[in-house]
Amino acid sequence: MTGKRADTLLEMMRSIEHFTLARAWEELTDDEFFWEPFTVTWSIRRQGQCRTANPFGVGEWVADFEIPEPAPVPMTTIAWLYWHIGSMPGRLCDIDFLGGTRTMASGWTSPYLTDHPVFTRAAEAVTALREGWQRLREAIERADDDQLEVATAGYTYAAGVLPLAVGPPGPARPAAHFIAGTLTEVDHHGTQIGALRDLYAWRHIDGR
């Protein structure tokens, strides 16, 4: 039987999966994945086709980014959003408070501080998010309240360092705080994916 902390987090996961992720991952196509809603849109591109000065990624494909961020920050493609959140749930399972060997202070869950996979196909992105989500659910189901109340330091960004780098450890907070933060991150970016899919669908219905 799970404790109160786990029950709360699992209920969050159920709601996010039902109302947000189902729209973000079911029958997602490659055309939707790379669709650019505006002329200036951040996406996933080959190194030689990148339009921004500070992209993230170390391979052939990178994620558009600018430091400092422009105002307003450009819209992103679904591909960019999957790079941003697709690996987060699975990587959270690698953190020590869930039985892994990584620490939150290392920046392991941040795509800006550690190299997260750059997905170039909708199917591989969806698979990564689905599998990571399931791993996280199982890890939370195994956790008791004592485990989820363990205080640990979070990551920070080093001031004035470009590209972005890990700063000194942040304030110590309960493990449940960091899990809830990851769920919120997946939820709000998943909502963006759903909205972009709606725009994509209406674009074709309106003939534009």
N, CA, C and O of each residue as an XYZ file, in Angstrom:
832
protein
N       0.852     -1.198      0.000
C       0.000      0.000      0.000
C       0.891      1.252      0.000
O       1.809      1.372      0.811
N       0.606      2.170     -0.912
C       1.407      3.393     -0.996
C       1.043      4.370      0.106
O      -0.056      4.316      0.659
N       1.975      5.267      0.425
C       1.723      6.287      1.429
C       1.000      7.482      0.857
O       0.676      7.519     -0.330
N       0.747      8.466      1.714
C       0.005      9.653      1.295
C       0.737     10.431      0.207
O       0.121     10.901     -0.750
N       2.059     10.566      0.357
C       2.817     11.333     -0.637
C       2.725     10.677     -2.005
O       2.472     11.349     -3.006
N       2.929      9.363     -2.050
C       2.864      8.643     -3.321
C       1.466      8.699     -3.917
O       1.312      8.878     -5.125
N       0.445      8.547     -3.078
C      -0.930      8.595     -3.578
C      -1.218      9.925     -4.269
O      -1.853      9.956     -5.323
N      -0.752     11.017     -3.678
C      -0.973     12.337     -4.264
C      -0.268     12.454     -5.607
O      -0.852     12.943     -6.574
N       0.981     12.010     -5.674
C       1.741     12.088     -6.918
C       1.141     11.184     -7.994
O       1.089     11.562     -9.165
N       0.694     10.010     -7.607
C       0.087      9.098     -8.573
C      -1.236      9.637     -9.099
O      -1.575      9.425    -10.263
N      -1.978     10.328     -8.255
C      -3.228     10.945     -8.720
C      -2.928     12.056     -9.725
O      -3.642     12.218    -10.715
N      -1.857     12.827     -9.458
C      -1.419     13.831    -10.435
C      -1.090     13.165    -11.769
O      -1.475     13.657    -12.830
N      -0.377     12.045    -11.705
C       0.008     11.355    -12.934
C      -1.215     10.862    -13.697
O      -1.264     10.962    -14.923
N      -2.179     10.343    -12.995
C      -3.385      9.849    -13.670
C      -4.096     10.979    -14.407
O      -4.519     10.811    -15.551
N      -4.225     12.121    -13.756
C      -4.903     13.260    -14.395
C      -4.114     13.774    -15.594
O      -4.690     14.062    -16.643
N      -2.799     13.888    -15.438
C      -1.966     14.392    -16.530
C      -2.017     13.444    -17.727
O      -2.112     13.888    -18.871
N      -1.954     12.145    -17.462
C      -1.993     11.191    -18.572
C      -3.333     11.235    -19.290
O      -3.386     11.188    -20.519
N      -4.411     11.324    -18.528
C      -5.743     11.310    -19.139
C      -6.047     12.590    -19.921
O      -6.527     12.532    -21.053
N      -5.769     13.734    -19.317
C      -6.177     14.995    -19.926
C      -5.115     15.629    -20.828
O      -5.453     16.432    -21.698
N      -3.845     15.284    -20.637
C      -2.781     15.960    -21.373
C      -1.994     15.021    -22.269
O      -1.903     15.249    -23.475
N      -1.431     13.978    -21.704
C      -0.528     13.142    -22.484
C      -1.249     12.321    -23.552
O      -0.679     12.044    -24.607
N      -2.470     11.940    -23.292
C      -3.208     11.214    -24.325
C      -3.285     12.046    -25.599
O      -3.184     11.510    -26.702
N      -3.463     13.361    -25.446
C      -3.509     14.259    -26.609
C      -2.122     14.491    -27.184
O      -1.985     14.799    -28.368
N      -1.105     14.347    -26.369
C       0.256     14.645    -26.813
C       0.909     13.481    -27.553
O       1.803     13.697    -28.371
N       0.476     12.245    -27.277
C       1.216     11.136    -27.881
C       0.410     10.194    -28.756
O       1.016      9.435    -29.512
N      -0.907     10.192    -28.704
C      -1.669      9.225    -29.497
C      -1.685      9.612    -30.978
O      -2.112     10.707    -31.347
N      -1.206      8.680    -31.822
C      -1.219      8.816    -33.280
C      -0.493     10.074    -33.774
O      -0.878     10.659    -34.787
N       0.549     10.481    -33.060
C       1.339     11.635    -33.479
C       2.130     11.281    -34.737
O       2.789     10.243    -34.785
N       2.065     12.138    -35.749
C       2.747     11.889    -37.015
C       4.032     12.713    -37.123
O       4.209     13.700    -36.410
N       4.911     12.300    -38.010
C       6.144     13.047    -38.231
C       5.861     14.434    -38.795
O       6.585     15.385    -38.501
N       4.816     14.549    -39.599
C       4.477     15.853    -40.174
C       4.069     16.834    -39.075
O       4.502     17.986    -39.080
N       3.242     16.384    -38.140
C       2.883     17.217    -36.987
C       4.117     17.547    -36.154
O       4.296     18.676    -35.697
N       4.954     16.542    -35.971
C       6.136     16.641    -35.123
C       7.017     17.826    -35.520
O       7.507     18.559    -34.661
N       7.212     18.007    -36.820
C       8.122     19.045    -37.303
C       7.409     20.284    -37.844
O       8.067     21.205    -38.329
N       6.082     20.326    -37.770
C       5.349     21.476    -38.314
C       5.733     22.764    -37.582
O       5.784     22.802    -36.353
N       6.004     23.826    -38.365
C       6.385     25.122    -37.798
C       5.244     26.113    -37.972
O       4.930     26.498    -39.099
N       4.615     26.532    -36.873
C       3.431     27.388    -36.971
C       3.731     28.824    -37.401
O       2.840     29.511    -37.901
N       4.963     29.286    -37.216
C       5.323     30.649    -37.580
C       6.659     30.659    -38.319
O       7.403     29.678    -38.300
N       6.944     31.778    -38.965
C       8.207     31.899    -39.689
C       9.389     31.744    -38.756
O      10.365     31.070    -39.085
N       9.301     32.377    -37.570
C      10.348     32.231    -36.562
C       9.857     31.226    -35.522
O       9.058     31.558    -34.648
N      10.340     30.016    -35.631
C       9.942     28.936    -34.726
C      11.180     28.135    -34.348
O      11.980     27.784    -35.215
N      11.342     27.845    -33.070
C      12.440     26.968    -32.652
C      12.044     25.522    -32.887
O      10.911     25.117    -32.624
N      13.013     24.742    -33.394
C      12.728     23.351    -33.696
C      13.975     22.500    -33.477
O      14.961     22.949    -32.893
N      13.908     21.281    -33.951
C      15.035     20.360    -34.003
C      15.557     20.397    -35.434
O      14.796     20.201    -36.381
N      16.861     20.650    -35.593
C      17.415     20.786    -36.935
C      18.780     20.109    -37.019
O      19.424     19.848    -36.003
N      19.202     19.835    -38.235
C      20.571     19.396    -38.444
C      21.514     20.550    -38.120
O      21.155     21.717    -38.275
N      22.704     20.222    -37.677
C      23.666     21.245    -37.277
C      23.802     22.339    -38.336
O      23.784     23.525    -38.005
N      23.936     21.955    -39.596
C      24.161     22.927    -40.656
C      22.959     23.776    -40.995
O      23.089     24.781    -41.693
N      21.769     23.387    -40.505
C      20.546     24.127    -40.797
C      20.028     24.905    -39.587
O      18.973     25.536    -39.652
N      20.775     24.854    -38.486
C      20.338     25.520    -37.255
C      20.294     27.034    -37.460
O      21.160     27.610    -38.118
N      19.269     27.664    -36.884
C      19.060     29.103    -37.060
C      19.433     29.922    -35.832
O      19.317     31.148    -35.843
N      19.876     29.255    -34.779
C      20.146     29.962    -33.532
C      21.609     29.790    -33.137
O      22.287     28.861    -33.575
N      22.077     30.718    -32.294
C      23.506     30.767    -31.964
C      23.928     29.788    -30.878
O      25.098     29.412    -30.814
N      22.998     29.366    -30.020
C      23.361     28.530    -28.864
C      22.513     27.268    -28.790
O      21.866     27.034    -27.769
N      22.493     26.452    -29.832
C      21.654     25.248    -29.803
C      22.156     24.231    -28.787
O      23.317     24.255    -28.378
N      21.248     23.329    -28.388
C      21.602     22.235    -27.486
C      21.689     20.950    -28.286
O      20.878     20.705    -29.179
N      22.680     20.130    -27.960
C      22.882     18.863    -28.630
C      24.324     18.712    -29.069
O      25.010     19.698    -29.338
N      24.778     17.470    -29.139
C      26.179     17.214    -29.481
C      26.320     16.380    -30.750
O      27.439     16.118    -31.192
N      25.223     15.968    -31.330
C      25.278     15.123    -32.516
C      24.902     15.864    -33.779
O      25.048     17.083    -33.877
N      24.414     15.103    -34.743
C      24.016     15.679    -36.031
C      22.814     16.601    -35.889
O      22.687     17.579    -36.625
N      21.928     16.290    -34.939
C      20.703     17.058    -34.735
C      20.799     17.846    -33.432
O      21.315     17.352    -32.429
N      20.294     19.079    -33.465
C      20.352     19.954    -32.290
C      19.011     20.652    -32.085
O      18.162     20.676    -32.976
N      18.839     21.218    -30.895
C      17.619     21.956    -30.543
C      17.920     23.451    -30.549
O      18.847     23.900    -29.876
N      17.149     24.216    -31.299
C      17.328     25.667    -31.356
C      17.292     26.286    -29.969
O      16.503     25.880    -29.115
N      18.166     27.286    -29.751
C      18.128     28.050    -28.505
C      18.982     29.298    -28.660
O      19.928     29.324    -29.447
N      18.635     30.335    -27.899
C      19.411     31.579    -27.871
C      19.667     31.979    -26.428
O      18.768     31.910    -25.590
N      20.886     32.394    -26.139
C      21.251     32.906    -24.827
C      21.800     34.320    -25.011
O      22.813     34.486    -25.691
N      21.162     35.356    -24.424
C      19.920     35.292    -23.649
C      18.709     35.033    -24.537
O      18.753     35.258    -25.747
N      17.646     34.565    -23.935
C      16.432     34.290    -24.693
C      15.857     35.583    -25.252
O      15.845     36.600    -24.559
N      15.379     35.560    -26.495
C      14.723     36.747    -27.046
C      13.382     36.981    -26.368
O      12.823     36.078    -25.746
N      12.877     38.187    -26.492
C      11.560     38.513    -25.932
C      10.661     39.024    -27.060
O      10.997     40.021    -27.700
N       9.544     38.376    -27.314
C       9.096     37.137    -26.668
C       9.878     35.925    -27.168
O      10.450     35.943    -28.257
N       9.892     34.890    -26.364
C      10.533     33.643    -26.775
C       9.729     33.038    -27.928
O       8.502     32.976    -27.843
N      10.386     32.591    -28.999
C       9.641     32.036    -30.137
C       8.808     30.815    -29.761
O       9.109     30.106    -28.801
N       7.754     30.589    -30.542
C       7.012     29.334    -30.424
C       7.943     28.188    -30.790
O       8.928     28.384    -31.502
N       7.635     27.014    -30.312
C       8.452     25.839    -30.602
C       7.618     24.786    -31.314
O       6.391     24.767    -31.217
N       8.308     23.915    -32.028
C       7.622     22.787    -32.645
C       7.381     21.689    -31.605
O       7.927     21.721    -30.503
N       6.556     20.727    -31.986
C       6.336     19.573    -31.123
C       7.645     18.806    -30.949
O       7.905     18.263    -29.875
N       8.463     18.756    -31.983
C       9.760     18.088    -31.883
C      10.622     18.730    -30.797
O      11.259     18.027    -30.013
N      10.643     20.053    -30.750
C      11.426     20.759    -29.736
C      10.893     20.438    -28.340
O      11.670     20.206    -27.414
N       9.583     20.427    -28.194
C       8.983     20.162    -26.889
C       9.263     18.731    -26.428
O       9.452     18.494    -25.235
N       9.291     17.781    -27.357
C       9.619     16.413    -26.975
C      11.092     16.282    -26.579
O      11.423     15.497    -25.690
N      11.984     17.047    -27.233
C      13.366     17.068    -26.753
C      13.403     17.595    -25.316
O      14.154     17.085    -24.484
N      12.602     18.601    -25.032
C      12.626     19.269    -23.730
C      12.106     18.371    -22.606
O      12.689     18.345    -21.522
N      11.019     17.636    -22.849
C      10.395     16.863    -21.765
C      10.416     15.355    -21.954
O      10.156     14.615    -21.005
N      10.721     14.880    -23.160
C      10.549     13.461    -23.455
C      11.343     12.526    -22.569
O      10.897     11.416    -22.280
N      12.521     12.962    -22.132
C      13.382     12.112    -21.313
C      13.259     12.391    -19.817
O      13.790     11.635    -19.003
N      12.567     13.462    -19.447
C      12.539     13.871    -18.048
C      12.005     12.806    -17.095
O      12.662     12.525    -16.093
N      10.837     12.194    -17.356
C      10.323     11.212    -16.387
C      11.285     10.050    -16.167
O      11.514      9.640    -15.029
N      11.852      9.514    -17.253
C      12.783      8.410    -17.117
C      14.053      8.798    -16.391
O      14.576      8.023    -15.590
N      14.554      9.997    -16.666
C      15.787     10.444    -16.016
C      15.561     10.719    -14.526
O      16.480     10.581    -13.718
N      14.335     11.107    -14.168
C      14.039     11.302    -12.749
C      14.186      9.989    -11.980
O      14.537      9.997    -10.800
N      13.920      8.866    -12.641
C      14.079      7.566    -11.990
C      15.536      7.247    -11.690
O      15.826      6.354    -10.894
N      16.454      7.973    -12.324
C      17.882      7.763    -12.082
C      18.393      8.529    -10.865
O      19.553      8.382    -10.478
N      17.521      9.355    -10.255
C      17.929     10.169     -9.108
C      17.962      9.301     -7.846
O      17.181      8.361     -7.703
N      18.868      9.632     -6.948
C      19.106      8.781     -5.782
C      17.875      8.551     -4.912
O      17.700      7.456     -4.377
N      17.016      9.562     -4.759
C      15.862      9.352     -3.870
C      14.839      8.371     -4.438
O      13.929      7.949     -3.725
N      14.979      8.004     -5.715
C      14.127      6.962     -6.293
C      14.924      5.694     -6.585
O      14.476      4.825     -7.333
N      16.107      5.599     -5.985
C      16.887      4.380     -6.098
C      17.995      4.412     -7.120
O      18.687      3.411     -7.305
N      18.188      5.559     -7.805
C      19.244      5.664     -8.802
C      20.557      6.142     -8.207
O      20.724      6.180     -6.988
N      21.485      6.505     -9.080
C      22.821      6.926     -8.632
C      23.095      8.397     -8.900
O      24.143      8.903     -8.498
N      22.185      9.098     -9.567
C      22.370     10.516     -9.880
C      21.792     11.391     -8.768
O      21.009     10.921     -7.943
N      22.184     12.662     -8.754
C      21.617     13.617     -7.798
C      20.868     14.703     -8.547
O      21.164     14.980     -9.709
N      19.900     15.316     -7.887
C      19.198     16.436     -8.495
C      20.152     17.600     -8.751
O      20.024     18.303     -9.753
N      21.105     17.802     -7.848
C      22.035     18.920     -7.969
C      22.920     18.820     -9.206
O      23.507     19.815     -9.632
N      23.019     17.617     -9.787
C      23.861     17.428    -10.970
C      23.237     18.004    -12.230
O      23.926     18.180    -13.236
N      21.931     18.305    -12.190
C      21.244     18.789    -13.382
C      20.870     17.686    -14.350
O      20.577     17.964    -15.513
N      20.872     16.440    -13.898
C      20.612     15.293    -14.763
C      19.245     15.364    -15.442
O      19.095     14.876    -16.562
N      18.257     15.954    -14.796
C      16.917     16.011    -15.378
C      16.695     17.237    -16.255
O      15.642     17.351    -16.883
N      17.652     18.151    -16.316
C      17.495     19.376    -17.098
C      18.099     19.231    -18.493
O      19.281     18.907    -18.608
N      17.323     19.462    -19.559
C      17.891     19.383    -20.910
C      18.887     20.498    -21.194
O      19.634     20.431    -22.170
N      18.901     21.527    -20.345
C      19.834     22.634    -20.528
C      21.192     22.376    -19.872
O      22.166     23.067    -20.169
N      21.256     21.395    -18.992
C      22.494     21.147    -18.247
C      23.151     19.815    -18.587
O      24.357     19.658    -18.394
N      22.391     18.868    -19.084
C      22.938     17.581    -19.513
C      22.354     17.250    -20.878
O      21.260     17.702    -21.214
N      23.066     16.478    -21.651
C      22.623     16.161    -23.009
C      21.462     15.178    -22.992
O      21.626     14.005    -22.659
N      20.283     15.678    -23.358
C      19.115     14.824    -23.493
C      18.985     14.377    -24.944
O      19.406     15.104    -25.843
N      18.414     13.201    -25.196
C      18.279     12.731    -26.574
C      17.489     13.722    -27.435
O      16.496     14.299    -26.990
N      17.946     13.906    -28.666
C      17.238     14.718    -29.651
C      16.483     13.752    -30.562
O      17.100     12.994    -31.310
N      15.165     13.776    -30.502
C      14.350     12.837    -31.271
C      14.081     13.399    -32.667
O      13.765     14.579    -32.820
N      14.210     12.549    -33.672
C      13.973     12.983    -35.051
C      12.777     12.289    -35.684
O      12.477     12.514    -36.857
N      12.096     11.453    -34.921
C      10.871     10.798    -35.386
C       9.846     10.842    -34.251
O      10.185     10.699    -33.077
N       8.606     11.041    -34.629
C       7.546     11.116    -33.628
C       7.458      9.824    -32.827
O       7.272      9.857    -31.611
N       7.590      8.693    -33.501
C       7.420      7.405    -32.822
C       8.474      7.201    -31.744
O       8.154      6.708    -30.663
N       9.730      7.570    -32.014
C      10.769      7.369    -31.000
C      10.582      8.321    -29.826
O      10.873      7.968    -28.683
N      10.100      9.519    -30.106
C       9.848     10.477    -29.027
C       8.717      9.993    -28.128
O       8.827     10.034    -26.903
N       7.635      9.538    -28.741
C       6.491      9.040    -27.977
C       6.890      7.822    -27.150
O       6.502      7.707    -25.988
N       7.654      6.927    -27.733
C       8.099      5.733    -27.004
C       8.919      6.109    -25.780
O       8.729      5.548    -24.701
N       9.832      7.062    -25.949
C      10.675      7.486    -24.824
C       9.828      8.075    -23.699
O      10.041      7.756    -22.529
N       8.873      8.930    -24.046
C       8.046      9.544    -23.017
C       7.142      8.518    -22.343
O       7.008      8.522    -21.119
N       6.527      7.647    -23.120
C       5.651      6.616    -22.550
C       6.427      5.695    -21.602
O       5.971      5.403    -20.497
N       7.597      5.247    -22.045
C       8.363      4.311    -21.219
C       8.890      4.989    -19.964
O       8.878      4.390    -18.889
N       9.353      6.231    -20.086
C       9.818      6.958    -18.915
C       8.691      7.228    -17.935
O       8.879      7.146    -16.721
N       7.532      7.547    -18.462
C       6.349      7.803    -17.625
C       5.981      6.551    -16.835
O       5.670      6.627    -15.647
N       6.020      5.396    -17.504
C       5.701      4.139    -16.824
C       6.742      3.808    -15.759
O       6.389      3.369    -14.665
N       8.023      4.016    -16.071
C       9.082      3.789    -15.081
C       8.880      4.670    -13.857
O       9.053      4.226    -12.722
N       8.514      5.918    -14.097
C       8.317      6.834    -12.980
C       7.130      6.416    -12.132
O       7.194      6.468    -10.904
N       6.054      6.003    -12.773
C       4.891      5.542    -12.019
C       5.270      4.366    -11.121
O       4.901      4.329     -9.948
N       5.997      3.423    -11.670
C       6.391      2.247    -10.891
C       7.322      2.627     -9.746
O       7.230      2.056     -8.659
N       8.219      3.585     -9.978
C       9.128      4.019     -8.911
C       8.361      4.688     -7.772
O       8.676      4.478     -6.601
N       7.366      5.485     -8.114
C       6.565      6.159     -7.084
C       5.715      5.145     -6.320
O       5.538      5.263     -5.108
N       5.194      4.156     -7.031
C       4.398      3.118     -6.366
C       5.223      2.354     -5.330
O       4.685      1.891     -4.324
N       6.526      2.221     -5.574
C       7.393      1.501     -4.635
C       7.848      2.363     -3.460
O       8.323      1.837     -2.453
N       7.704      3.688     -3.582
C       8.250      4.604     -2.576
C       7.295      4.779     -1.395
O       6.079      4.843     -1.574
N       7.862      4.855     -0.180
C       7.051      5.156      0.995
C       7.225      6.628      1.366
O       8.027      7.337      0.758
N       6.475      7.076      2.360
C       6.507      8.493      2.734
C       7.894      8.932      3.192
O       8.327     10.038      2.870
N       8.590      8.090      3.930
C       9.929      8.458      4.397
C      10.851      8.739      3.211
O      11.623      9.698      3.226
N      10.762      7.901      2.195
C      11.604      8.071      1.015
C      11.264      9.369      0.279
O      12.156     10.068     -0.202
N       9.992      9.682      0.197
C       9.569     10.868     -0.546
C       9.720     12.155      0.253
O       9.539     13.248     -0.284
N      10.054     12.026      1.539
C      10.283     13.206      2.370
C      11.772     13.492      2.572
O      12.127     14.462      3.241
N      12.637     12.667      2.007
C      14.080     12.896      2.110
C      14.424     14.231      1.445
O      14.044     14.478      0.301
N      15.144     15.085      2.167
C      15.514     16.399      1.635
C      16.776     16.288      0.794
O      17.742     15.634      1.189
N      16.761     16.923     -0.350
C      17.920     16.910     -1.238
C      18.039     18.258     -1.931
O      17.051     18.976     -2.086
N      19.248     18.596     -2.343
C      19.484     19.878     -3.009
C      19.151     19.771     -4.491
O      19.372     18.736     -5.121
N      18.618     20.853     -5.031
C      18.322     20.898     -6.451
C      19.463     21.508     -7.242
O      20.461     21.943     -6.666
N      19.320     21.541     -8.556
C      20.346     22.154     -9.391
C      20.100     23.651     -9.531
O      18.980     24.129     -9.351
N      21.141     24.366     -9.847
C      21.048     25.780    -10.201
C      21.899     25.991    -11.448
O      22.676     25.122    -11.844
N      21.738     27.160    -12.057
C      22.527     27.506    -13.231
C      23.668     28.432    -12.812
O      23.461     29.374    -12.047
N      24.858     28.162    -13.309
C      26.015     28.988    -12.973
C      25.862     30.367    -13.601
O      25.648     30.486    -14.807
N      25.971     31.400    -12.785
C      25.768     32.769    -13.265
C      26.845     33.163    -14.271
O      28.039     32.989    -14.028
N      26.395     33.700    -15.408
C      27.321     34.244    -16.383
C      28.102     33.232    -17.192
O      29.018     33.613    -17.921
N      27.767     31.942    -17.087
C      28.504     30.913    -17.815
C      27.721     30.515    -19.062
O      26.561     30.111    -18.973
N      28.366     30.633    -20.233
C      27.751     30.239    -21.492
C      28.650     29.224    -22.187
O      29.857     29.452    -22.272
N      28.107     28.100    -22.692
C      26.702     27.706    -22.547
C      26.344     27.416    -21.092
O      27.216     27.399    -20.223
N      25.086     27.193    -20.839
C      24.629     27.020    -19.474
C      25.373     25.880    -18.780
O      25.659     24.852    -19.393
N      25.679     26.067    -17.517
C      26.414     25.068    -16.740
C      25.806     24.963    -15.353
O      25.095     25.862    -14.903
N      26.094     23.845    -14.675
C      25.572     23.607    -13.336
C      26.229     24.561    -12.343
O      27.449     24.722    -12.328
N      25.394     25.192    -11.513
C      25.881     26.077    -10.466
C      25.956     25.347     -9.140
O      25.872     24.119     -9.104
N      26.113     26.082     -8.050
C      26.168     25.459     -6.720
C      24.821     24.830     -6.370
O      23.789     25.288     -6.862
N      24.806     23.797     -5.538
C      23.536     23.149     -5.171
C      22.532     24.151     -4.612
O      22.891     25.057     -3.860
N      21.273     23.973     -4.991
C      20.222     24.855     -4.507
C      19.696     24.411     -3.155
O      20.212     23.463     -2.564
N      18.663     25.098     -2.658
C      18.105     24.753     -1.344
C      17.611     23.309     -1.294
O      17.104     22.787     -2.287
N      17.759     22.673     -0.145
C      17.283     21.295      0.026
C      15.762     21.289      0.155
O      15.186     22.064      0.918
N      15.131     20.409     -0.598
C      13.677     20.260     -0.560
C      13.337     18.777     -0.560
O      14.159     17.952     -0.959
N      12.117     18.426     -0.110
C      11.730     17.013     -0.101
C      11.716     16.424     -1.511
O      11.468     17.132     -2.487
N      11.980     15.139     -1.605
C      11.960     14.457     -2.902
C      10.634     14.685     -3.618
O      10.613     14.882     -4.833
N       9.526     14.661     -2.877
C       8.206     14.848     -3.495
C       8.108     16.190     -4.210
O       7.390     16.305     -5.204
N       8.812     17.200     -3.724
C       8.817     18.511     -4.365
C       9.372     18.407     -5.779
O       8.800     18.970     -6.712
N      10.475     17.697     -5.945
C      11.105     17.591     -7.259
C      10.296     16.705     -8.201
O      10.249     16.960     -9.404
N       9.667     15.676     -7.668
C       8.816     14.830     -8.502
C       7.618     15.637     -9.001
O       7.280     15.589    -10.184
N       6.975     16.380     -8.091
C       5.832     17.205     -8.490
C       6.252     18.248     -9.524
O       5.493     18.543    -10.447
N       7.452     18.807     -9.377
C       7.937     19.785    -10.341
C       8.100     19.182    -11.724
O       7.767     19.821    -12.722
N       8.609     17.961    -11.795
C       8.756     17.292    -13.086
C       7.394     17.003    -13.701
O       7.202     17.188    -14.903
N       6.453     16.553    -12.888
C       5.106     16.292    -13.399
C       4.479     17.567    -13.950
O       3.822     17.538    -14.990
N       4.678     18.680    -13.259
C       4.149     19.957    -13.730
C       4.795     20.366    -15.049
O       4.125     20.872    -15.950
N       6.105     20.142    -15.153
C       6.819     20.468    -16.389
C       6.275     19.665    -17.563
O       6.028     20.218    -18.635
N       6.090     18.378    -17.367
C       5.542     17.529    -18.420
C       4.113     17.948    -18.749
O       3.721     17.958    -19.916
N       3.346     18.287    -17.740
C       1.943     18.670    -17.940
C       1.826     19.943    -18.773
O       1.067     19.976    -19.741
N       2.571     20.995    -18.410
C       2.327     22.248    -19.125
C       2.923     22.234    -20.531
O       2.371     22.859    -21.437
N       4.039     21.532    -20.727
C       4.558     21.417    -22.088
C       3.738     20.417    -22.904
O       3.611     20.561    -24.120
N       3.187     19.409    -22.238
C       2.278     18.506    -22.919
C       1.034     19.226    -23.401
O       0.500     18.907    -24.464
N       0.568     20.199    -22.624
C      -0.572     21.019    -23.049
C      -0.220     21.817    -24.289
O      -1.048     21.967    -25.187
N       1.008     22.335    -24.349
C       1.453     23.041    -25.560
C       1.419     22.117    -26.771
O       1.009     22.524    -27.858
N       1.851     20.870    -26.580
C       1.826     19.917    -27.687
C       0.391     19.708    -28.169
O       0.133     19.684    -29.373
N      -0.544     19.556    -27.222
C      -1.940     19.392    -27.597
C      -2.469     20.582    -28.374
O      -3.191     20.411    -29.356
N      -2.115     21.793    -27.941
C      -2.563     23.002    -28.640
C      -1.977     23.071    -30.046
O      -2.672     23.452    -30.989
N      -0.697     22.704    -30.194
C      -0.081     22.707    -31.519
C      -0.731     21.671    -32.432
O      -0.874     21.909    -33.632
N      -1.122     20.537    -31.883
C      -1.812     19.536    -32.699
C      -3.175     20.057    -33.154
O      -3.601     19.787    -34.277
N      -3.859     20.805    -32.279
C      -5.128     21.408    -32.676
C      -4.926     22.424    -33.788
O      -5.680     22.442    -34.761
N      -3.906     23.275    -33.648
C      -3.612     24.266    -34.687
C      -3.270     23.592    -36.008
O      -3.706     24.027    -37.074
N      -2.495     22.537    -35.924
C      -2.123     21.789    -37.132
C      -3.380     21.238    -37.816
O      -3.523     21.347    -39.034
N      -4.278     20.653    -37.041
C      -5.499     20.077    -37.616
C      -6.374     21.155    -38.245
O      -6.878     20.967    -39.352
N      -6.565     22.281    -37.559
C      -7.412     23.350    -38.090
C      -6.766     24.029    -39.296
O      -7.471     24.539    -40.167
N      -5.437     24.040    -39.355
C      -4.738     24.592    -40.508
C      -5.177     23.861    -41.773
O      -5.423     24.491    -42.802
N      -5.276     22.537    -41.699
C      -5.664     21.759    -42.860
C      -7.167     21.861    -43.150
O      -7.588     21.841    -44.307
N      -7.961     21.970    -42.089
C      -9.404     22.113    -42.289
C      -9.712     23.440    -42.964
O     -10.573     23.499    -43.842
N      -9.012     24.525    -42.562
C      -9.234     25.843    -43.153
C      -8.550     26.005    -44.505
O      -8.787     26.984    -45.212
N      -7.699     25.043    -44.863
C      -7.007     25.129    -46.145
C      -5.852     26.084    -46.153
O      -5.453     26.556    -47.218
N      -5.282     26.397    -44.966
C      -4.160     27.339    -44.908
C      -2.884     26.598    -44.524
O      -1.822     27.211    -44.420
